[in-house]
Amino acid sequence: MALVIVGYALAVLTGGASVGFMRLLKYAVLLLSILYLFRTKRIILTLLAGYLQSLFILSAAFTVFALLSTSPVASVARVLTYIVPFLYVAFSVGYLLLCYPTLSVLHAFIGAINWVYFIPIASFFLTGGKLTDTNIYFNSTENEESAFVSNHYGWSGTLFLLTGTDLLRNVPLPWWRKTLILVFGVIAAYLVLISGNRTSWLSLILVALVFIFQYKRLAFYQKVLVSLLPLGLIIYLVQDPQSAINTRVEKTRTQQAKGESRFNRAQLMAQYFNQSPDLWLTGIGMFNKDKIESITRWPGYHNSYLEVLFGSGLAVFSIFFYLIVLRPAYFYLRYYSTYYLFFLPLLVIPYFESNLTGGQFLFFPWFMAALFMGYTPYFAKIKLRLQSLNP
C-alpha cells in the first residue's frame, strides 16, 4: 500500500520516469510476500479453503471474461494485476483473522491506512502547498512540483481524518501520535474541501449520517460541536469566489446541462447491451478498452463497478457486488458503525474511480477493509468451533 502511494508521488515528480522501476519494485515485494505465505501451516490452509473458494471463483470468472475482449492478451494481463494482489490480500486477511483477535487486526489495518495516507498530506507542505490556498482542484492552481494531484489530496485527507478519529476513540496511543492526528486531522479536513474532490465530499456526507445516528463514542452535543469545524471551514471558503467549493458548484451546474460523464457512459453501454441482450450475460470482456472507446468515445468508465458490470455481465457482477459491497456494508452497519467511521468512503470512491488493479491509489485499503468487514463473522464461527474442539 505504501509503495503504491510513494509510486504515485515519484511518477508525478519525475514526469513518469520512475514508473517502470516502481512497478518492478512493487511486483518484487508482492512476489516475496506471496512466497512467504507458502510457509503457512497446512492446517491454516485447510481452514482458509472455504473462505477463499468464492474469491477464487470470482477471480477465475474475471479471467474467463477477459478472453472475450477484442485484445484478450492485454485484457488478461490487466486482469492478473487485479487477481494476484487481490488473492494475496484475501489470504492475508483470512490468515490474520484466524491467528489474532479481530479488533487487533482491525486496529492494525486502520493504523496502517492512517500512516500511509498521511504521506500525501505531509507532502502537500513539503512541495510548496500552503494553508492559504483555497482551491487546488485545477492543475494550473496547484504547485508545479506537487507530488500528488487534487483527487489524491481529497481521498487521502478523507481516509486520514476518519482513520485518525477511529484510532483516537478506540486505540491507546502515545501523546505524540494523538497530537499528530489532531493537528493534521484539521489540515486533512481543509485539504478535502480545497481539493474540489466531490467524491470525498459525498463520502463524508454519508459518514456524517452514520456519525450522527449510529456512532456511540460521543454524546449528541459533542457531535454537534465536532460538526461545527467543517461547517466553519465551508463558510470560510464560500467567501472566496475562486475557492474549490464555489468552482465545483459552478462546474456541477454546467454538468447538469450536459450530463455527468460516468452516467453518460453507462447510458451508452446500456443502450448497446439492449441491442444485443445476450451481452448482459457475457459482457464485452474485462478491461476491453478498445471496445469501450468504440461505444462511448472514452477508453474507460472511470468507475470500478461499471468495469465489472459491463466487462463480465450481470451474473459475475452480482457475485462481485455481494462479496465486495453488500455483505461488507451489512456487517459494518450491524457490528462496527457504532465505533468506526472509516469504511464507507472505501465503497463510495471506487464508484467514481477505477481501482481494480493493484497499482491504483485505493486498491489495497478497499479490498482489505471489504474482506475484513465481510468475513469477520465467518472467522468468528471457525474460532468458536476450534475452541469447542480444544477446550
Wavefront OBJ file of the C-alpha trace (Angstrom):
o trace
v 0.000 0.000 0.000
v 2.818 2.381 0.913
v 4.744 1.556 -2.267
v 1.675 2.401 -4.363
v 1.359 5.842 -2.770
v 5.092 6.576 -2.977
v 4.993 5.340 -6.580
v 2.302 7.896 -7.431
v 4.369 10.691 -5.913
v 7.543 9.699 -7.757
v 5.636 9.328 -11.037
v 4.362 12.909 -10.759
v 7.696 14.362 -9.627
v 9.759 12.558 -12.282
v 7.310 13.025 -15.122
v 6.706 9.269 -15.295
v 10.380 8.280 -15.421
v 10.108 6.261 -12.201
v 7.058 4.224 -13.247
v 8.977 1.255 -14.667
v 11.290 0.919 -11.676
v 8.489 1.292 -9.123
v 6.334 -1.245 -10.961
v 9.165 -3.795 -10.773
v 9.751 -2.988 -7.102
v 6.061 -3.430 -6.254
v 5.912 -6.712 -8.158
v 9.062 -7.934 -6.387
v 7.693 -7.105 -2.928
v 4.369 -8.742 -3.775
v 6.136 -11.861 -5.067
v 8.294 -12.121 -1.934
v 5.189 -11.680 0.218
v 3.374 -14.458 -1.646
v 6.385 -16.760 -1.347
v 6.423 -16.072 2.386
v 2.774 -17.163 2.581
v 3.743 -20.566 1.192
v 5.349 -21.248 4.577
v 1.862 -21.298 6.102
v 0.966 -24.456 8.009
v -1.308 -26.951 6.251
v -3.987 -26.670 8.953
v -4.293 -22.928 8.257
v -4.691 -23.607 4.543
v -7.449 -26.103 5.312
v -9.293 -23.588 7.484
v -8.965 -20.902 4.819
v -10.186 -23.110 1.966
v -13.910 -22.396 2.365
v -13.393 -18.648 2.664
v -11.076 -18.448 -0.347
v -13.214 -20.629 -2.609
v -15.719 -17.940 -3.658
v -12.901 -15.399 -4.118
v -11.006 -17.830 -6.378
v -14.187 -18.415 -8.400
v -14.671 -14.671 -8.830
v -11.058 -14.263 -9.945
v -11.359 -17.154 -12.403
v -14.556 -15.621 -13.837
v -12.759 -12.329 -14.448
v -10.036 -14.206 -16.344
v -12.553 -16.118 -18.488
v -14.464 -12.973 -19.393
v -11.240 -11.132 -20.210
v -10.816 -13.646 -23.045
v -13.918 -12.122 -24.699
v -12.055 -8.851 -25.147
v -11.046 -7.651 -28.606
v -7.462 -7.710 -27.213
v -7.572 -10.819 -24.997
v -3.854 -10.934 -24.170
v -3.802 -7.324 -22.972
v -7.042 -7.790 -21.034
v -5.885 -10.993 -19.309
v -2.596 -9.293 -18.397
v -4.567 -6.450 -16.829
v -6.875 -8.862 -15.006
v -3.800 -10.507 -13.478
v -2.854 -7.149 -11.949
v -6.159 -7.448 -10.104
v -6.151 -11.174 -9.317
v -2.663 -11.600 -7.837
v -2.770 -8.726 -5.309
v -6.455 -9.384 -4.571
v -5.855 -13.028 -3.657
v -2.778 -12.019 -1.659
v -4.924 -9.553 0.318
v -7.657 -12.192 0.707
v -5.223 -14.790 2.029
v -3.533 -12.295 4.361
v -6.805 -11.001 5.813
v -8.051 -14.541 6.375
v -4.766 -15.648 7.961
v -4.716 -12.673 10.346
v -8.356 -13.171 11.359
v -7.618 -16.817 12.176
v -4.479 -16.126 14.166
v -5.187 -12.857 16.014
v -8.065 -11.165 17.862
v -10.454 -9.462 15.455
v -10.103 -5.977 16.929
v -6.303 -6.245 16.948
v -6.392 -6.946 13.213
v -8.838 -4.086 12.596
v -6.778 -1.600 14.587
v -3.607 -2.676 12.765
v -5.351 -2.109 9.413
v -6.659 1.296 10.474
v -3.237 2.301 11.798
v -1.531 1.264 8.558
v -4.035 3.175 6.417
v -3.634 6.237 8.634
v 0.159 6.251 8.280
v 0.208 5.568 4.541
v -2.349 8.223 3.607
v -0.559 10.720 5.822
v 2.170 10.741 3.155
v 0.228 12.898 0.620
v -0.880 15.302 3.368
v 2.688 15.837 4.588
v 3.963 16.126 1.007
v 1.491 18.948 0.318
v 3.571 21.237 2.529
v 6.941 19.747 1.595
v 6.272 20.611 -2.073
v 5.109 24.181 -1.514
v 1.423 23.903 -0.611
v 0.008 26.488 1.814
v -2.990 26.670 4.121
v -3.838 29.985 2.485
v -4.695 28.070 -0.715
v -8.448 27.825 -1.244
v -8.507 25.852 -4.495
v -6.138 23.103 -5.614
v -8.627 21.464 -7.967
v -7.241 22.810 -11.247
v -3.728 21.765 -12.240
v -2.931 25.389 -13.074
v -3.529 26.383 -9.448
v -1.564 23.511 -7.935
v 2.115 23.819 -7.132
v 4.018 22.698 -10.234
v 6.263 20.485 -8.085
v 3.409 18.889 -6.136
v 3.831 15.156 -5.651
v 0.082 14.470 -5.922
v -2.928 15.842 -7.773
v -6.044 17.256 -6.155
v -8.026 13.988 -6.134
v -5.227 12.299 -4.226
v -5.321 15.002 -1.563
v -9.098 14.632 -1.291
v -9.026 10.857 -0.888
v -6.017 10.879 1.430
v -7.471 13.639 3.573
v -10.718 11.714 3.928
v -9.013 8.476 4.946
v -6.545 10.163 7.295
v -9.298 12.135 9.007
v -11.597 9.144 9.524
v -8.941 6.576 10.464
v -7.445 9.155 12.814
v -10.813 9.602 14.504
v -11.181 5.830 14.823
v -7.716 5.474 16.338
v -8.289 8.277 18.846
v -11.583 6.783 20.005
v -10.647 3.084 20.052
v -6.891 2.583 20.459
v -4.469 3.634 23.261
v -1.945 5.957 21.608
v 1.170 7.816 22.789
v 0.724 11.566 23.273
v 2.770 12.469 20.182
v 0.611 10.297 17.938
v -2.577 11.815 19.336
v -1.174 15.299 18.755
v -0.155 14.470 15.186
v -3.602 13.059 14.391
v -5.423 16.030 15.941
v -3.317 18.682 14.173
v -3.209 17.012 10.797
v -6.823 15.868 11.105
v -7.893 19.523 10.913
v -5.482 20.075 7.999
v -6.802 16.939 6.285
v -10.380 18.239 6.551
v -9.273 21.513 4.960
v -7.420 19.699 2.148
v -10.541 17.659 1.400
v -12.524 20.880 0.953
v -9.956 22.739 -1.193
v -9.245 19.651 -3.320
v -12.609 20.049 -5.037
v -12.997 16.274 -4.875
v -16.752 15.730 -4.837
v -16.333 12.005 -4.217
v -14.714 12.763 -0.886
v -17.422 15.295 -0.083
v -20.121 12.709 -0.816
v -18.267 10.127 1.280
v -18.081 12.482 4.244
v -21.776 13.327 3.946
v -22.598 9.600 4.201
v -20.174 9.230 7.095
v -21.838 12.213 8.796
v -25.153 10.341 8.752
v -23.532 7.321 10.403
v -21.762 9.647 12.834
v -24.967 11.393 13.904
v -27.322 8.409 14.068
v -25.101 5.394 14.796
v -21.840 6.475 16.395
v -21.874 5.878 20.179
v -18.459 7.156 21.243
v -19.645 10.778 21.594
v -22.691 12.395 23.172
v -25.022 14.270 20.819
v -23.852 17.725 21.949
v -20.247 16.635 21.306
v -21.236 15.534 17.808
v -22.719 18.984 17.199
v -19.508 20.659 18.388
v -17.358 18.428 16.162
v -19.619 19.231 13.184
v -19.009 22.963 13.671
v -15.396 22.615 12.438
v -16.168 21.545 8.838
v -19.107 23.959 8.739
v -16.778 26.787 9.757
v -14.263 25.800 7.078
v -17.017 25.672 4.449
v -18.318 29.133 5.433
v -14.746 30.489 5.242
v -14.174 29.019 1.762
v -17.533 30.160 0.381
v -16.429 33.764 0.926
v -13.762 33.321 -1.782
v -15.321 33.258 -5.300
v -12.320 31.277 -6.563
v -12.441 28.620 -3.838
v -12.792 24.957 -4.711
v -16.304 24.859 -3.285
v -17.584 27.693 -5.483
v -15.695 26.379 -8.512
v -17.103 22.885 -8.174
v -20.643 24.148 -7.598
v -20.376 26.074 -10.874
v -18.982 23.045 -12.704
v -21.790 20.893 -11.297
v -24.338 23.273 -12.764
v -22.619 23.010 -16.150
v -22.591 19.206 -15.914
v -26.292 19.162 -15.116
v -26.888 20.678 -18.551
v -24.500 18.315 -20.380
v -24.925 15.245 -18.185
v -22.415 13.628 -15.854
v -19.760 11.779 -17.881
v -19.905 8.469 -15.972
v -23.687 8.424 -16.193
v -23.484 9.197 -19.922
v -21.050 6.321 -20.466
v -23.276 3.962 -18.508
v -26.267 5.005 -20.620
v -24.381 4.432 -23.872
v -23.221 0.996 -22.687
v -26.729 0.029 -21.540
v -28.169 1.040 -24.924
v -25.512 -1.054 -26.674
v -26.271 -4.057 -24.434
v -30.020 -3.700 -25.014
v -29.414 -4.076 -28.750
v -27.833 -7.485 -28.029
v -29.389 -8.691 -24.734
v -27.046 -11.692 -24.501
v -24.305 -9.173 -23.593
v -25.974 -8.743 -20.203
v -24.858 -12.339 -19.548
v -21.393 -12.239 -21.096
v -20.304 -8.612 -21.035
v -17.846 -7.253 -23.591
v -14.762 -8.584 -21.791
v -12.930 -7.229 -18.774
v -10.714 -4.192 -19.442
v -11.697 -4.144 -23.115
v -10.529 -0.573 -23.707
v -10.862 -0.583 -27.495
v -14.474 -1.756 -27.353
v -15.382 0.701 -24.596
v -13.946 3.559 -26.640
v -15.772 2.483 -29.788
v -19.090 2.592 -27.892
v -18.647 5.582 -25.578
v -15.766 7.560 -27.145
v -13.862 7.164 -23.839
v -11.221 4.443 -23.237
v -12.608 3.591 -19.788
v -15.529 4.023 -17.425
v -13.674 5.840 -14.615
v -15.777 3.575 -12.414
v -14.749 0.250 -10.855
v -18.261 -1.138 -10.594
v -19.168 -0.364 -14.220
v -15.985 -2.137 -15.327
v -17.202 -5.351 -13.698
v -20.834 -4.954 -14.825
v -20.168 -4.268 -18.497
v -16.965 -6.297 -18.628
v -18.352 -9.572 -17.258
v -22.159 -9.329 -17.303
v -24.843 -9.346 -14.626
v -24.129 -12.751 -13.062
v -20.467 -12.107 -12.255
v -21.236 -8.520 -11.282
v -23.864 -9.758 -8.810
v -21.293 -12.028 -7.145
v -18.725 -9.214 -7.019
v -21.237 -6.693 -5.678
v -22.428 -9.097 -2.991
v -18.922 -10.060 -1.827
v -17.316 -6.613 -2.006
v -20.202 -4.213 -1.275
v -23.440 -5.663 0.134
v -22.004 -8.208 2.565
v -19.301 -5.865 3.990
v -21.724 -2.921 4.217
v -24.287 -5.053 6.073
v -21.805 -6.301 8.670
v -20.248 -2.851 9.001
v -23.606 -1.224 9.757
v -24.600 -4.066 12.057
v -21.428 -4.535 14.095
v -18.919 -1.733 13.567
v -20.633 1.555 12.678
v -21.251 2.428 16.327
v -17.476 2.741 16.879
v -15.748 3.138 13.480
v -16.214 5.640 10.647
v -13.523 4.896 8.063
v -15.230 2.225 5.931
v -17.925 3.835 3.744
v -15.574 6.032 1.629
v -13.782 2.865 0.552
v -17.021 1.649 -1.042
v -18.069 5.028 -2.485
v -14.827 6.262 -4.069
v -14.408 3.227 -6.403
v -17.751 4.190 -7.986
v -16.056 7.346 -9.250
v -12.601 5.919 -9.951
v -11.038 2.809 -11.442
v -9.435 0.958 -8.527
v -9.500 -2.610 -9.826
v -5.766 -3.118 -10.318
v -3.055 -3.395 -7.694
v -1.317 -0.181 -8.700
v -4.370 2.015 -8.151
v -4.474 4.566 -5.340
v -7.080 2.839 -3.149
v -6.867 -0.803 -4.241
v -5.307 -2.207 -1.062
v -7.355 -0.378 1.592
v -10.575 -1.007 -0.396
v -10.236 -4.774 -0.649
v -8.503 -5.150 2.706
v -11.366 -3.411 4.514
v -14.131 -5.009 2.412
v -12.891 -8.535 3.066
v -12.324 -7.816 6.753
v -15.837 -6.426 7.201
v -17.455 -9.130 5.086
v -15.816 -12.153 6.701
v -15.237 -11.454 10.393
v -18.458 -13.336 11.336
v -17.268 -16.308 9.260
v -13.947 -16.481 11.096
v -15.618 -15.907 14.461
v -17.585 -19.118 13.859
v -14.431 -21.027 12.905
v -12.695 -19.833 16.092
v -15.670 -20.933 18.214
v -15.556 -24.346 16.571
v -11.830 -24.665 17.260
v -12.344 -23.676 20.893
v -15.035 -26.340 21.296
v -12.651 -28.964 19.888
v -9.763 -27.786 22.075
v -11.315 -26.572 25.351
l 1 2 3 4 5 6 7 8 9 10 11 12 13 14 15 16 17 18 19 20 21 22 23 24 25 26 27 28 29 30 31 32 33 34 35 36 37 38 39 40 41 42 43 44 45 46 47 48 49 50 51 52 53 54 55 56 57 58 59 60 61 62 63 64 65 66 67 68 69 70 71 72 73 74 75 76 77 78 79 80 81 82 83 84 85 86 87 88 89 90 91 92 93 94 95 96 97 98 99 100 101 102 103 104 105 106 107 108 109 110 111 112 113 114 115 116 117 118 119 120 121 122 123 124 125 126 127 128 129 130 131 132 133 134 135 136 137 138 139 140 141 142 143 144 145 146 147 148 149 150 151 152 153 154 155 156 157 158 159 160 161 162 163 164 165 166 167 168 169 170 171 172 173 174 175 176 177 178 179 180 181 182 183 184 185 186 187 188 189 190 191 192 193 194 195 196 197 198 199 200 201 202 203 204 205 206 207 208 209 210 211 212 213 214 215 216 217 218 219 220 221 222 223 224 225 226 227 228 229 230 231 232 233 234 235 236 237 238 239 240 241 242 243 244 245 246 247 248 249 250 251 252 253 254 255 256 257 258 259 260 261 262 263 264 265 266 267 268 269 270 271 272 273 274 275 276 277 278 279 280 281 282 283 284 285 286 287 288 289 290 291 292 293 294 295 296 297 298 299 300 301 302 303 304 305 306 307 308 309 310 311 312 313 314 315 316 317 318 319 320 321 322 323 324 325 326 327 328 329 330 331 332 333 334 335 336 337 338 339 340 341 342 343 344 345 346 347 348 349 350 351 352 353 354 355 356 357 358 359 360 361 362 363 364 365 366 367 368 369 370 371 372 373 374 375 376 377 378 379 380 381 382 383 384 385 386 387 388 389 390 391
